[in-house]
Amino acid sequence: MKAFIVLCLAVVVLGYTDADDVYQRSKRGFRDIKTISVPKPYPVYIPKPYPVIKQVPIKVQVPVKITVPKPYPVHIPKPYPVQVTKTV
């Protein structure tokens, strides 16, 4: 890639000889100027020199103390008052 860029810059530098000459060419209507097409840069895949190992996070269950509420006394009303008499 670097060699390609250096080659393009060398063509551009060697192509234009003098600013006055370029001005004269532009007055003549671009008849002598040759254009070159430069390809667009594209992403290059560079393989990594070492294998990539993905580390999967291991979930560790940490014991957590959960407070359980104590049962509170619930008063359940009876349907009617019952007189309890002890009989022997």
C-alpha positions as CSV (number, residue, x, y, z in Angstrom):
1,M,0.0,0.0,0.0
2,K,2.8,2.4,0.8
3,A,4.6,1.6,-2.4
4,F,1.4,2.4,-4.3
5,I,1.1,5.8,-2.6
6,V,4.8,6.6,-3.3
7,L,4.3,5.6,-6.9
8,C,1.3,7.9,-7.3
9,L,3.1,10.8,-5.7
10,A,6.1,10.2,-8.0
11,V,3.8,10.3,-11.1
12,V,2.2,13.5,-9.9
13,V,5.6,15.2,-9.1
14,L,7.2,14.1,-12.4
15,G,4.0,14.9,-14.4
16,Y,4.0,18.6,-13.5
17,T,7.3,20.2,-14.6
18,D,6.7,23.9,-14.1
19,A,3.9,26.0,-12.8
20,D,4.2,28.4,-15.8
21,D,3.9,25.4,-18.1
22,V,0.8,24.2,-16.4
23,Y,-0.7,27.7,-16.7
24,Q,0.0,27.7,-20.4
25,R,-1.6,24.3,-20.8
26,S,-4.7,25.4,-18.9
27,K,-5.0,28.3,-21.3
28,R,-5.0,25.9,-24.2
29,G,-7.9,24.0,-22.9
30,F,-6.4,20.9,-21.3
31,R,-5.3,19.3,-24.6
32,D,-1.9,18.2,-23.4
33,I,-2.7,17.2,-19.8
34,K,-3.3,13.5,-19.3
35,T,-5.3,12.4,-16.3
36,I,-4.8,9.2,-14.4
37,S,-7.4,7.4,-12.5
38,V,-6.5,6.4,-9.0
39,P,-8.5,3.5,-7.5
40,K,-10.3,4.1,-4.3
41,P,-8.8,2.7,-1.2
42,Y,-10.5,-0.4,0.1
43,P,-10.2,-2.1,3.5
44,V,-7.5,-4.8,3.6
45,Y,-7.9,-7.8,5.8
46,I,-4.8,-8.4,7.8
47,P,-4.8,-11.8,9.7
48,K,-3.7,-11.7,13.2
49,P,-0.5,-13.7,13.9
50,Y,-1.9,-15.4,17.0
51,P,-5.2,-17.2,17.6
52,V,-7.8,-15.1,19.4
53,I,-9.4,-16.9,22.3
54,K,-12.6,-15.4,23.6
55,Q,-13.0,-15.6,27.3
56,V,-16.5,-16.4,28.3
57,P,-17.4,-14.8,31.6
58,I,-18.3,-17.5,34.2
59,K,-21.1,-16.4,36.5
60,V,-20.3,-17.3,40.1
61,Q,-23.2,-17.5,42.5
62,V,-22.3,-15.6,45.6
63,P,-24.3,-16.6,48.7
64,V,-26.5,-13.7,49.6
65,K,-28.3,-13.4,53.0
66,I,-31.9,-12.9,52.4
67,T,-34.0,-11.8,55.5
68,V,-37.2,-13.7,55.7
69,P,-39.9,-11.8,57.5
70,K,-41.1,-13.4,60.7
71,P,-44.7,-14.6,60.6
72,Y,-46.9,-12.2,62.6
73,P,-49.9,-13.4,64.6
74,V,-53.2,-13.1,62.7
75,H,-56.4,-12.8,64.6
76,I,-59.1,-14.8,62.9
77,P,-62.5,-14.0,64.3
78,K,-64.8,-16.9,65.0
79,P,-68.3,-16.9,63.4
80,Y,-70.0,-16.6,66.8
81,P,-68.9,-16.5,70.4
82,V,-68.8,-20.0,71.9
83,Q,-68.9,-20.6,75.6
84,V,-66.4,-23.3,76.5
85,T,-67.4,-25.3,79.5
86,K,-65.2,-27.9,81.0
87,T,-67.0,-31.1,81.6
88,V,-65.4,-34.1,83.3
